[in-house]
Amino acid sequence: MITKLLTLLFSSVVLVGNAQTIDSLETLQNQDKISYKKFIAPALLITAGTVLLKTNLNSDLQTNAQKIVGNNFHTPVDNYIQFAPIAQIYSGEYLGFKPKNDLLHQTINIIIANAIMGTTVYALKNGVGKERPDHSDKLSFPSGHTATGFTNATLLFYEYKDSDFWYASSGYLFATATGALRIANNKHYTSDVFAGAGIGLATGIIVSYWNPFKSMALRKNKKKSAFFYPKIGNQIGFGALVRLN
């Protein structure tokens, strides 16, 4: 049963894509419009987690998981592999893959995406008040570890999908393993993991398309002038043209 659930989870998260170019001084940023279809997988996962939340099936799945791994099973690995996709984002270029963004904008996307995800998860944990399966507290729903893994795995996917699809998708292996270990460690129910995965996917997609401050650059033209144009999204921004001669 656990194997089938994890297979379903991983299969649901590889259905996403993006493209972006900058053409000229007049058209500073040309982004594809985000499609609602990209949110089908996150919506399904969040819905599945919400529906499962207060069902006997959710408890039965947890009981079966504990029977498989043993009641004394515990590993801290999930505390670390949730961040593996971040390391992949930064190391991809050194491994020969071409990233979509430079180091600065990769960092901006990571910080903003994790801030949005963290705020959402924190609000839901405190609002729902679901007790963890190990009864340690009432912050079970949704899984923050899983949300972190899937947020950064999605950023990784959009960063490298045009360079190497398999490397871009590999972060989802770490994210899925994180969710599985949260269940095995008896820290989260299946509902928590599904919802966390959905939140992470949605956050990663939004930030990858939004690409905050993407237009921040210092570019020189043939007349030896520099145009500085920090910009948020497609609508808000400002600029300054500086003559160098």
GUGU-460388 format. One record per residue: residue in one letter; x negated, y negated, z of N, C-alpha, C in turn; residue number from 0. Coordinates in Angstrom, 3 decimals, padded with zeros to 6 digits. Layout:
<atoms>
ATOM A X Y Z X Y Z X Y Z NUM
...
</atoms>
This chain:
<atoms>
ATOM M -000.826 001.200 000.000 000.000 000.000 000.000 -000.864 -001.256 000.000 0
ATOM I -001.918 -001.276 000.860 -002.800 -002.440 000.937 -003.513 -002.653 -000.390 1
ATOM T -003.956 -001.547 -001.018 -004.642 -001.656 -002.301 -003.737 -002.275 -003.349 2
ATOM K -002.480 -001.868 -003.371 -001.532 -002.403 -004.352 -001.287 -003.887 -004.106 3
ATOM L -001.193 -004.291 -002.827 -000.964 -005.697 -002.510 -002.142 -006.551 -002.931 4
ATOM L -003.369 -006.051 -002.688 -004.557 -006.812 -003.063 -004.701 -006.897 -004.567 5
ATOM T -004.329 -005.819 -005.271 -004.371 -005.828 -006.731 -003.397 -006.860 -007.274 6
ATOM L -002.201 -006.913 -006.680 -001.208 -007.908 -007.091 -001.710 -009.314 -006.827 7
ATOM L -002.338 -009.521 -005.678 -002.854 -010.829 -005.316 -003.918 -011.289 -006.301 8
ATOM F -004.887 -010.424 -006.610 -005.962 -010.811 -007.529 -005.443 -011.017 -008.942 9
ATOM S -004.490 -010.206 -009.369 -003.939 -010.326 -010.712 -003.182 -011.630 -010.901 10
ATOM S -002.646 -012.149 -009.796 -001.831 -013.358 -009.889 -002.648 -014.621 -010.002 11
ATOM V -003.941 -014.551 -009.615 -004.702 -015.781 -009.476 -005.602 -016.113 -010.656 12
ATOM V -005.607 -015.277 -011.701 -006.475 -015.536 -012.839 -005.705 -016.080 -014.027 13
ATOM L -004.591 -016.783 -013.755 -003.731 -017.301 -014.818 -003.813 -018.829 -014.898 14
ATOM V -005.035 -019.433 -015.008 -005.149 -020.888 -014.951 -006.149 -021.460 -015.971 15
ATOM G -006.121 -022.897 -016.414 -007.054 -023.458 -017.427 -007.070 -024.979 -017.504 16
ATOM N -008.132 -025.549 -018.090 -008.246 -027.020 -018.103 -009.209 -027.503 -019.175 17
ATOM A -009.036 -028.777 -019.658 -010.005 -029.390 -020.568 -010.003 -030.888 -020.351 18
ATOM Q -011.200 -031.517 -020.556 -011.264 -032.960 -020.329 -012.428 -033.559 -021.104 19
ATOM T -012.242 -034.754 -021.764 -013.304 -035.439 -022.494 -013.215 -036.931 -022.285 20
ATOM I -014.359 -037.637 -022.502 -014.381 -039.098 -022.502 -014.817 -039.531 -023.893 21
ATOM D -014.015 -040.321 -024.608 -014.259 -040.625 -026.008 -014.973 -041.963 -026.233 22
ATOM S -014.533 -043.067 -025.593 -015.080 -044.380 -025.900 -014.858 -045.339 -024.751 23
ATOM L -015.348 -046.607 -024.913 -015.170 -047.613 -023.889 -013.707 -047.953 -023.722 24
ATOM E -012.962 -047.962 -024.812 -011.536 -048.268 -024.762 -010.736 -047.121 -024.165 25
ATOM T -011.127 -045.867 -024.482 -010.455 -044.693 -023.903 -011.421 -044.048 -022.951 26
ATOM L -011.388 -044.504 -021.699 -012.395 -044.090 -020.734 -012.246 -042.633 -020.343 27
ATOM Q -011.020 -042.146 -020.324 -010.791 -040.774 -019.881 -009.607 -040.198 -020.625 28
ATOM N -009.806 -039.000 -021.199 -008.741 -038.357 -021.950 -008.519 -036.975 -021.382 29
ATOM Q -007.495 -036.803 -020.571 -007.238 -035.545 -019.886 -006.017 -034.842 -020.451 30
ATOM D -006.077 -033.513 -020.490 -004.882 -032.745 -020.815 -003.869 -032.941 -019.704 31
ATOM K -002.606 -032.998 -020.076 -001.573 -033.099 -019.068 -001.417 -031.741 -018.392 32
ATOM I -001.272 -031.786 -017.100 -001.122 -030.547 -016.358 000.251 -029.945 -016.638 33
ATOM S 000.289 -028.644 -016.834 001.529 -027.956 -017.166 002.104 -027.266 -015.928 34
ATOM Y 003.414 -027.263 -015.843 004.076 -026.597 -014.716 003.770 -025.105 -014.712 35
ATOM K 003.436 -024.547 -015.891 003.163 -023.115 -015.978 001.961 -022.714 -015.127 36
ATOM K 001.058 -023.642 -014.906 -000.131 -023.338 -014.115 000.202 -023.152 -012.636 37
ATOM F 001.397 -023.572 -012.249 001.800 -023.439 -010.850 002.712 -022.238 -010.618 38
ATOM I 002.892 -021.403 -011.648 003.731 -020.213 -011.481 003.119 -019.260 -010.460 39
ATOM A 001.821 -018.949 -010.631 001.156 -018.025 -009.703 001.142 -018.565 -008.279 40
ATOM P 000.734 -019.849 -008.043 000.797 -020.369 -006.675 002.208 -020.336 -006.086 41
ATOM A 003.201 -020.684 -006.898 004.590 -020.692 -006.414 005.042 -019.297 -006.022 42
ATOM L 004.683 -018.303 -006.828 005.063 -016.920 -006.522 004.429 -016.450 -005.219 43
ATOM L 003.151 -016.797 -005.023 002.455 -016.375 -003.808 003.026 -017.059 -002.564 44
ATOM I 003.281 -018.357 -002.654 003.852 -019.080 -001.517 005.262 -018.571 -001.204 45
ATOM T 006.038 -018.328 -002.261 007.395 -017.802 -002.069 007.356 -016.422 -001.433 46
ATOM A 006.461 -015.556 -001.932 006.340 -014.208 -001.374 005.965 -014.263 000.103 47
ATOM G 005.013 -015.152 000.442 004.608 -015.283 001.833 005.727 -015.783 002.720 48
ATOM T 006.494 -016.743 002.218 007.600 -017.313 002.989 008.710 -016.291 003.204 49
ATOM V 009.030 -015.542 002.143 010.088 -014.531 002.243 009.681 -013.407 003.202 50
ATOM L 008.413 -013.018 003.162 007.925 -011.934 004.016 007.827 -012.328 005.487 51
ATOM L 007.687 -013.617 005.744 007.295 -014.139 007.051 007.994 -013.482 008.242 52
ATOM K 009.308 -013.400 008.211 010.052 -012.908 009.375 010.749 -011.583 009.103 53
ATOM T 010.124 -010.754 008.270 010.729 -009.469 007.918 010.037 -008.308 008.633 54
ATOM N 010.728 -007.201 008.714 010.132 -005.991 009.274 009.021 -005.467 008.377 55
ATOM L 009.157 -005.698 007.067 008.129 -005.250 006.130 006.792 -005.889 006.456 56
ATOM N 006.810 -007.142 006.812 005.572 -007.847 007.161 004.878 -007.171 008.340 57
ATOM S 005.644 -006.812 009.345 005.095 -006.121 010.519 004.622 -004.723 010.170 58
ATOM D 005.389 -004.046 009.309 005.014 -002.682 008.900 003.698 -002.686 008.118 59
ATOM L 003.537 -003.674 007.239 002.293 -003.779 006.467 001.099 -003.992 007.394 60
ATOM Q 001.294 -004.782 008.429 000.215 -005.025 009.387 -000.116 -003.759 010.172 61
ATOM T 000.912 -003.042 010.573 000.704 -001.791 011.304 -000.046 -000.783 010.453 62
ATOM N 000.343 -000.662 009.194 -000.326 000.270 008.281 -001.783 -000.121 008.049 63
ATOM A -002.040 -001.422 007.953 -003.402 -001.895 007.748 -004.281 -001.522 008.934 64
ATOM Q -003.750 -001.677 010.130 -004.510 -001.342 011.328 -004.767 000.157 011.440 65
ATOM K -003.846 000.955 010.939 -004.049 002.402 010.927 -005.184 002.778 009.991 66
ATOM I -005.293 002.049 008.894 -006.338 002.343 007.905 -007.718 001.961 008.418 67
ATOM V -007.867 000.760 008.970 -009.187 000.274 009.390 -009.510 000.598 010.840 68
ATOM G -008.480 000.900 011.618 -008.684 001.186 013.038 -008.401 -000.036 013.893 69
ATOM N -007.859 000.185 015.068 -007.460 -000.917 015.946 -008.639 -001.727 016.472 70
ATOM N -009.821 -001.156 016.466 -010.999 -001.844 016.987 -011.843 -002.489 015.892 71
ATOM F -011.329 -002.483 014.680 -012.098 -003.057 013.573 -012.262 -004.563 013.756 72
ATOM H -013.474 -005.049 013.554 -013.718 -006.498 013.558 -015.008 -006.796 012.808 73
ATOM T -014.951 -007.797 011.950 -016.145 -008.257 011.245 -016.060 -009.764 011.074 74
ATOM P -017.194 -010.458 011.202 -017.201 -011.916 011.011 -017.434 -012.322 009.563 75
ATOM V -017.518 -011.338 008.667 -017.855 -011.612 007.265 -016.902 -012.623 006.630 76
ATOM D -015.613 -012.538 006.995 -014.627 -013.440 006.391 -014.878 -014.902 006.742 77
ATOM N -015.605 -015.143 007.831 -015.929 -016.521 008.204 -016.928 -017.154 007.243 78
ATOM Y -017.645 -016.317 006.497 -018.699 -016.805 005.612 -018.333 -016.722 004.130 79
ATOM I -017.724 -015.610 003.724 -017.462 -015.444 002.288 -016.358 -016.369 001.776 80
ATOM Q -015.606 -016.993 002.692 -014.610 -017.965 002.241 -015.276 -019.163 001.555 81
ATOM F -016.562 -019.391 001.883 -017.301 -020.512 001.311 -018.181 -020.109 000.131 82
ATOM A -018.209 -018.825 -000.210 -019.066 -018.349 -001.292 -018.820 -019.081 -002.613 83
ATOM P -017.556 -019.362 -003.004 -017.339 -020.087 -004.259 -017.990 -021.467 -004.291 84
ATOM I -018.140 -022.121 -003.146 -018.830 -023.411 -003.122 -020.285 -023.231 -003.524 85
ATOM A -020.930 -022.210 -002.966 -022.315 -021.918 -003.341 -022.414 -021.595 -004.829 86
ATOM Q -021.401 -020.908 -005.361 -021.396 -020.585 -006.790 -021.252 -021.824 -007.651 87
ATOM I -020.465 -022.785 -007.194 -020.296 -024.032 -007.947 -021.639 -024.731 -008.099 88
ATOM Y -022.379 -024.815 -006.998 -023.654 -025.526 -007.017 -024.766 -024.744 -007.720 89
ATOM S -024.713 -023.422 -007.666 -025.803 -022.612 -008.224 -025.581 -022.215 -009.679 90
ATOM G -024.351 -022.387 -010.189 -024.041 -021.936 -011.546 -024.964 -022.494 -012.615 91
ATOM E -025.267 -023.794 -012.525 -026.123 -024.420 -013.543 -027.524 -023.820 -013.532 92
ATOM Y -028.015 -023.486 -012.343 -029.355 -022.906 -012.216 -029.401 -021.457 -012.709 93
ATOM L -028.213 -020.851 -012.799 -028.124 -019.478 -013.315 -027.910 -019.454 -014.826 94
ATOM G -027.872 -020.625 -015.443 -027.752 -020.704 -016.891 -026.366 -021.010 -017.413 95
ATOM F -025.426 -021.343 -016.525 -024.065 -021.671 -016.955 -023.882 -023.188 -016.978 96
ATOM K -023.114 -023.676 -017.926 -022.922 -025.110 -018.078 -021.684 -025.571 -017.310 97
ATOM P -021.857 -026.435 -016.316 -020.710 -026.916 -015.543 -019.962 -028.023 -016.276 98
ATOM K -018.735 -028.271 -015.869 -017.941 -029.355 -016.453 -018.366 -030.701 -015.893 99
ATOM N -018.751 -030.711 -014.611 -019.086 -031.953 -013.922 -020.526 -031.958 -013.429 100
ATOM D -021.033 -033.156 -013.144 -022.351 -033.252 -012.538 -022.241 -033.007 -011.036 101
ATOM L -023.378 -033.015 -010.358 -023.430 -032.688 -008.935 -022.550 -033.611 -008.105 102
ATOM L -022.566 -034.909 -008.414 -021.776 -035.878 -007.659 -020.297 -035.557 -007.727 103
ATOM H -019.788 -035.318 -008.937 -018.354 -035.093 -009.101 -017.931 -033.697 -008.636 104
ATOM Q -018.838 -032.746 -008.665 -018.554 -031.450 -008.061 -018.325 -031.620 -006.557 105
ATOM T -019.194 -032.414 -005.930 -019.089 -032.646 -004.493 -017.819 -033.410 -004.137 106
ATOM I -017.488 -034.418 -004.941 -016.259 -035.186 -004.705 -015.042 -034.267 -004.773 107
ATOM N -014.982 -033.428 -005.802 -013.850 -032.506 -005.954 -013.746 -031.540 -004.781 108
ATOM I -014.888 -031.028 -004.333 -014.900 -030.075 -003.215 -014.392 -030.744 -001.934 109
ATOM I -014.882 -031.943 -001.661 -014.490 -032.640 -000.434 -012.997 -032.967 -000.446 110
ATOM I -012.519 -033.548 -001.551 -011.114 -033.955 -001.619 -010.179 -032.752 -001.616 111
ATOM A -010.526 -031.696 -002.374 -009.677 -030.505 -002.434 -009.559 -029.847 -001.064 112
ATOM N -010.671 -029.736 -000.358 -010.638 -029.093 000.951 -009.952 -029.960 001.998 113
ATOM A -010.019 -031.276 001.821 -009.305 -032.175 002.734 -007.798 -032.040 002.549 114
ATOM I -007.355 -031.991 001.294 -005.924 -031.824 001.008 -005.424 -030.473 001.519 115
ATOM M -006.195 -029.424 001.193 -005.813 -028.080 001.631 -005.784 -027.983 003.148 116
ATOM G -006.824 -028.512 003.810 -006.914 -028.431 005.263 -005.776 -029.151 005.959 117
ATOM T -005.410 -030.328 005.437 -004.302 -031.085 006.012 -002.987 -030.328 005.863 118
ATOM T -002.782 -029.738 004.680 -001.553 -028.977 004.420 -001.448 -027.762 005.338 119
ATOM V -002.543 -027.018 005.425 -002.555 -025.815 006.263 -002.354 -026.167 007.729 120
ATOM Y -003.025 -027.217 008.184 -002.905 -027.632 009.596 -001.460 -028.003 009.936 121
ATOM A -000.829 -028.757 009.027 000.553 -029.173 009.259 001.497 -027.977 009.308 122
ATOM L 001.304 -027.028 008.402 002.170 -025.853 008.364 001.949 -024.949 009.572 123
ATOM K 000.706 -024.751 009.957 000.408 -023.911 011.119 001.137 -024.426 012.365 124
ATOM N 001.029 -025.723 012.573 001.645 -026.315 013.760 003.156 -026.430 013.626 125
ATOM G 003.634 -026.593 012.390 005.068 -026.700 012.177 005.796 -025.378 012.270 126
ATOM V 005.192 -024.329 011.712 005.825 -023.006 011.712 005.655 -022.313 013.062 127
ATOM G 004.455 -022.371 013.625 004.219 -021.788 014.946 004.324 -020.278 014.991 128
ATOM K 003.893 -019.600 013.947 003.938 -018.136 013.896 002.804 -017.540 014.722 129
ATOM E 003.135 -016.621 015.624 002.120 -015.978 016.453 001.276 -015.019 015.627 130
ATOM R -000.020 -015.027 015.870 -000.910 -014.112 015.163 -000.618 -012.672 015.583 131
ATOM P -000.954 -011.719 014.713 -000.715 -010.311 015.075 -001.508 -009.860 016.305 132
ATOM D -002.649 -010.527 016.597 -003.414 -010.156 017.793 -003.000 -010.982 019.009 133
ATOM H -001.944 -011.816 018.851 -001.356 -012.611 019.928 -002.324 -013.643 020.528 134
ATOM S -003.339 -014.049 019.755 -004.327 -014.993 020.277 -003.821 -016.433 020.306 135
ATOM D -002.938 -016.791 019.376 -002.324 -018.113 019.368 -001.136 -018.094 018.410 136
ATOM K -000.527 -019.262 018.193 000.626 -019.358 017.305 000.303 -020.189 016.053 137
ATOM L -000.852 -019.884 015.465 -001.314 -020.604 014.272 -001.563 -019.635 013.112 138
ATOM S -000.686 -018.653 012.993 -000.919 -017.586 012.018 -000.588 -017.974 010.582 139
ATOM F 000.507 -018.708 010.389 001.006 -018.991 009.034 000.752 -020.444 008.645 140
ATOM P 000.061 -020.667 007.503 -000.585 -019.718 006.590 -002.037 -019.467 006.990 141
ATOM S -002.723 -018.613 006.245 -004.119 -018.303 006.531 -005.034 -019.404 005.994 142
ATOM G -005.720 -020.085 006.912 -006.646 -021.140 006.503 -007.872 -020.601 005.796 143
ATOM H -008.393 -019.467 006.256 -009.556 -018.850 005.600 -009.229 -018.520 004.138 144
ATOM T -008.060 -017.915 003.940 -007.663 -017.538 002.587 -007.450 -018.771 001.721 145
ATOM A -006.824 -019.787 002.281 -006.600 -021.030 001.535 -007.925 -021.661 001.128 146
ATOM T -008.905 -021.643 002.034 -010.227 -022.187 001.726 -010.870 -021.416 000.586 147
ATOM G -010.816 -020.090 000.670 -011.410 -019.256 -000.379 -010.804 -019.516 -001.741 148
ATOM F -009.479 -019.592 -001.804 -008.810 -019.773 -003.094 -008.910 -021.207 -003.610 149
ATOM T -008.978 -022.184 -002.715 -009.185 -023.561 -003.158 -010.509 -023.680 -003.905 150
ATOM N -011.567 -023.182 -003.303 -012.892 -023.313 -003.901 -013.112 -022.359 -005.061 151
ATOM A -012.447 -021.199 -005.029 -012.524 -020.284 -006.171 -011.879 -020.915 -007.401 152
ATOM T -010.805 -021.678 -007.195 -010.132 -022.342 -008.313 -010.970 -023.493 -008.849 153
ATOM L -011.622 -024.246 -007.956 -012.543 -025.286 -008.405 -013.671 -024.664 -009.238 154
ATOM L -014.185 -023.532 -008.777 -015.227 -022.813 -009.512 -014.733 -022.399 -010.889 155
ATOM F -013.504 -021.896 -010.948 -012.951 -021.430 -012.216 -012.908 -022.558 -013.243 156
ATOM Y -012.370 -023.706 -012.851 -012.249 -024.820 -013.790 -013.596 -025.469 -014.099 157
ATOM E -014.552 -025.296 -013.215 -015.881 -025.864 -013.431 -016.657 -025.107 -014.502 158
ATOM Y -016.450 -023.780 -014.588 -017.291 -022.963 -015.468 -016.528 -022.110 -016.480 159
ATOM K -015.213 -022.232 -016.529 -014.446 -021.335 -017.406 -014.805 -021.492 -018.875 160
ATOM D -015.201 -022.690 -019.292 -015.563 -022.903 -020.694 -016.968 -022.407 -020.998 161
ATOM S -017.759 -022.172 -019.955 -019.125 -021.684 -020.136 -019.192 -020.165 -020.043 162
ATOM D -018.586 -019.604 -019.010 -018.576 -018.153 -018.830 -017.363 -017.761 -017.994 163
ATOM F -016.386 -017.138 -018.620 -015.126 -016.813 -017.952 -015.326 -015.896 -016.760 164
ATOM W -016.228 -014.924 -016.875 -016.391 -013.938 -015.811 -017.066 -014.547 -014.590 165
ATOM Y -018.051 -015.390 -014.814 -018.666 -016.086 -013.671 -017.653 -017.012 -013.030 166
ATOM A -016.897 -017.722 -013.855 -015.890 -018.646 -013.346 -014.850 -017.928 -012.498 167
ATOM S -014.496 -016.709 -012.892 -013.453 -015.946 -012.185 -013.968 -015.208 -010.962 168
ATOM S -015.291 -015.064 -010.845 -015.852 -014.216 -009.786 -015.554 -014.723 -008.384 169
ATOM G -015.290 -016.028 -008.244 -014.976 -016.565 -006.924 -013.712 -015.977 -006.340 170
ATOM Y -012.803 -015.531 -007.210 -011.551 -014.942 -006.722 -011.782 -013.603 -006.022 171
ATOM L -012.885 -012.939 -006.339 -013.223 -011.704 -005.634 -013.520 -012.006 -004.165 172
ATOM F -014.295 -013.069 -003.928 -014.601 -013.467 -002.550 -013.354 -013.954 -001.822 173
ATOM A -012.519 -014.708 -002.539 -011.296 -015.229 -001.933 -010.347 -014.093 -001.544 174
ATOM T -010.203 -013.119 -002.450 -009.331 -011.974 -002.176 -009.878 -011.131 -001.026 175
ATOM A -011.203 -010.945 -001.017 -011.828 -010.189 000.074 -011.629 -010.893 001.409 176
ATOM T -011.684 -012.226 001.388 -011.449 -013.001 002.609 -010.050 -012.735 003.153 177
ATOM G -009.052 -012.788 002.270 -007.678 -012.520 002.679 -007.506 -011.118 003.229 178
ATOM A -008.123 -010.146 002.571 -008.017 -008.754 003.020 -008.637 -008.574 004.401 179
ATOM L -009.775 -009.234 004.626 -010.444 -009.101 005.918 -009.688 -009.820 007.037 180
ATOM R -008.958 -010.859 006.695 -008.142 -011.520 007.722 -007.040 -010.587 008.225 181
ATOM I -006.505 -009.792 007.305 -005.506 -008.790 007.690 -006.172 -007.668 008.478 182
ATOM A -007.326 -007.192 007.984 -008.034 -006.101 008.651 -008.481 -006.497 010.058 183
ATOM N -008.860 -007.769 010.232 -009.281 -008.260 011.544 -008.103 -008.524 012.476 184
ATOM N -006.891 -008.263 011.986 -005.669 -008.453 012.757 -005.452 -009.910 013.161 185
ATOM K -005.933 -010.817 012.310 -005.771 -012.251 012.551 -004.602 -012.831 011.757 186
ATOM H -004.200 -012.126 010.689 -003.128 -012.644 009.845 -002.270 -011.518 009.299 187
ATOM Y -001.010 -011.848 009.076 -000.089 -010.953 008.379 -000.258 -011.151 006.871 188
ATOM T 000.300 -010.216 006.111 000.270 -010.315 004.652 000.945 -011.607 004.183 189
ATOM S 002.008 -012.005 004.854 002.711 -013.244 004.508 001.788 -014.451 004.601 190
ATOM D 000.937 -014.479 005.619 000.018 -015.594 005.839 -001.010 -015.687 004.716 191
ATOM V -001.490 -014.521 004.318 -002.511 -014.458 003.274 -001.936 -014.871 001.926 192
ATOM F -000.739 -014.391 001.603 -000.099 -014.775 000.341 000.115 -016.290 000.275 193
ATOM A 000.646 -016.856 001.359 000.901 -018.296 001.381 -000.396 -019.086 001.298 194
ATOM G -001.414 -018.653 002.015 -002.708 -019.329 001.967 -003.312 -019.303 000.581 195
ATOM A -003.200 -018.152 -000.095 -003.712 -018.040 -001.454 -002.983 -018.995 -002.392 196
ATOM G -001.667 -019.078 -002.237 -000.880 -019.977 -003.088 -001.229 -021.433 -002.879 197
ATOM I -001.398 -021.822 -001.624 -001.767 -023.203 -001.311 -003.147 -023.524 -001.877 198
ATOM G -004.081 -022.607 -001.716 -005.427 -022.808 -002.248 -005.437 -022.939 -003.757 199
ATOM L -004.704 -022.067 -004.433 -004.611 -022.135 -005.894 -004.039 -023.471 -006.346 200
ATOM A -002.933 -023.877 -005.751 -002.273 -025.120 -006.144 -003.187 -026.319 -005.919 201
ATOM T -003.865 -026.353 -004.776 -004.762 -027.461 -004.471 -005.916 -027.532 -005.458 202
ATOM G -006.510 -026.378 -005.747 -007.620 -026.346 -006.690 -007.225 -026.803 -008.078 203
ATOM I -006.040 -026.409 -008.521 -005.549 -026.819 -009.843 -005.336 -028.328 -009.890 204
ATOM I -004.661 -028.859 -008.880 -004.361 -030.289 -008.854 -005.632 -031.128 -008.887 205
ATOM V -006.596 -030.801 -008.038 -007.820 -031.596 -007.961 -008.669 -031.422 -009.218 206
ATOM S -008.676 -030.235 -009.799 -009.451 -030.011 -011.025 -008.907 -030.838 -012.181 207
ATOM Y -007.598 -031.004 -012.259 -006.998 -031.825 -013.308 -007.085 -033.314 -012.980 208
ATOM W -006.870 -033.651 -011.732 -006.956 -035.038 -011.292 -008.389 -035.540 -011.432 209
ATOM N -009.344 -034.696 -010.995 -010.779 -034.982 -011.061 -011.071 -036.389 -010.527 210
ATOM P -010.896 -036.625 -009.238 -011.036 -037.964 -008.658 -012.366 -038.636 -008.990 211
ATOM F -012.305 -039.918 -009.360 -013.483 -040.721 -009.661 -014.301 -040.166 -010.824 212
ATOM K -013.647 -039.415 -011.715 -014.355 -038.847 -012.849 -015.014 -039.933 -013.701 213
ATOM S -014.372 -041.104 -013.801 -014.886 -042.162 -014.660 -015.997 -042.986 -014.018 214
ATOM M -016.374 -042.639 -012.785 -017.469 -043.386 -012.167 -018.764 -043.054 -012.883 215
ATOM A -019.311 -044.037 -013.573 -020.522 -043.804 -014.356 -021.190 -045.120 -014.662 216
ATOM L -022.461 -045.053 -015.008 -023.212 -046.223 -015.437 -023.743 -045.914 -016.823 217
ATOM R -023.112 -046.534 -017.839 -023.441 -046.209 -019.234 -023.967 -047.451 -019.943 218
ATOM K -024.984 -047.255 -020.763 -025.572 -048.361 -021.503 -025.149 -048.289 -022.964 219
ATOM N -024.828 -049.474 -023.555 -024.510 -049.483 -024.976 -025.670 -050.045 -025.766 220
ATOM K -025.503 -050.170 -027.074 -026.592 -050.582 -027.944 -027.013 -052.027 -027.702 221
ATOM K -026.150 -052.850 -027.090 -026.455 -054.248 -026.833 -027.086 -054.425 -025.443 222
ATOM K -027.588 -053.350 -024.900 -028.253 -053.381 -023.610 -027.364 -053.950 -022.512 223
ATOM S -026.183 -053.448 -022.448 -025.287 -053.810 -021.363 -024.822 -052.535 -020.689 224
ATOM A -024.393 -052.653 -019.444 -023.922 -051.483 -018.694 -022.488 -051.706 -018.282 225
ATOM F -021.696 -050.652 -018.419 -020.292 -050.741 -018.017 -020.059 -049.810 -016.855 226
ATOM F -019.631 -050.378 -015.737 -019.396 -049.604 -014.516 -017.903 -049.525 -014.286 227
ATOM Y -017.352 -048.288 -014.266 -015.900 -048.183 -014.181 -015.433 -047.059 -013.269 228
ATOM P -015.553 -047.245 -011.948 -014.932 -046.263 -011.036 -013.430 -046.250 -011.241 229
ATOM K -012.849 -045.050 -011.248 -011.426 -044.926 -011.547 -010.844 -043.733 -010.831 230
ATOM I -009.629 -043.870 -010.328 -008.918 -042.769 -009.683 -007.792 -042.332 -010.601 231
ATOM G -007.871 -041.086 -011.082 -006.817 -040.570 -011.962 -006.797 -041.314 -013.285 232
ATOM N -005.600 -041.430 -013.884 -005.459 -042.062 -015.188 -004.960 -043.496 -015.118 233
ATOM Q -004.464 -043.941 -013.955 -003.769 -045.215 -013.881 -004.519 -046.285 -013.096 234
ATOM I -005.220 -045.916 -012.044 -005.787 -046.903 -011.123 -007.288 -046.983 -011.309 235
ATOM G -007.818 -048.198 -011.446 -009.249 -048.328 -011.580 -009.663 -049.782 -011.774 236
ATOM F -010.971 -050.027 -011.852 -011.472 -051.357 -012.142 -012.836 -051.198 -012.784 237
ATOM G -013.326 -052.266 -013.426 -014.586 -052.160 -014.127 -015.328 -053.474 -014.170 238
ATOM A -016.622 -053.387 -014.526 -017.441 -054.594 -014.667 -018.443 -054.374 -015.780 239
ATOM L -018.552 -055.315 -016.674 -019.491 -055.263 -017.790 -020.672 -056.162 -017.439 240
ATOM V -021.873 -055.577 -017.389 -023.061 -056.319 -016.976 -024.045 -056.387 -018.120 241
ATOM R -024.422 -057.578 -018.569 -025.425 -057.760 -019.606 -026.822 -057.598 -019.029 242
ATOM L -027.645 -056.835 -019.715 -028.997 -056.584 -019.228 -030.026 -057.438 -019.950 243
ATOM N -029.610 -058.223 -020.974 -030.549 -059.061 -021.710 -030.165 -060.525 -021.645 244
</atoms>
